[in-house]
Amino acid sequence: MSATIVPVTIGGMTTSIHRAPATWTRRPTAASTRPVTRILVRPAAAPSDAIAAPIAPLTRRERVVLSNLSEDVTLEQIATKLFVTRNTVKSQVRSLYRKLGVSTRAEAVAWARAAGLR
């Protein structure tokens, strides 16, 4: 038997409910005979027409790195172009992601396009 995953949206929050079958128990006690339920809550995605302001203002170098992220280049190529190390670019990208509230390159590029930066 496997657990079932039930996606639910409650009050603007995306929720996934993982429900194990009643036969999965931790100990053979009365308290453990009911199904195990775990709820994971994630904020719902912001509407695509709304551009969230960065948590903190972007530095000039972060704006330069963001404009380079929209091109089909590696971090190593960006570093070479900017005369810095790959680790410096990685740090700037991490800071940029944190300030924009994104977690992927595609999300950062989409944010930049929506904000009119590139």
HELIX and SHEET records of a PDB file:
HELIX    1   1 ARG A   60  LEU A   69  1                                  10    
HELIX    2   2 LEU A   75  LEU A   82  1                                   8    
HELIX    3   3 ARG A   86  LEU A  100  1                                  15    
HELIX    4   4 ARG A  105  ALA A  115  1                                  11    
SHEET    1   A 3 THR A   4  ILE A  10  0                                        
SHEET    2   A 3 MET A  13  ARG A  19 -1                                        
SHEET    3   A 3 THR A  37  PRO A  43 -1                                        
END                                                                             
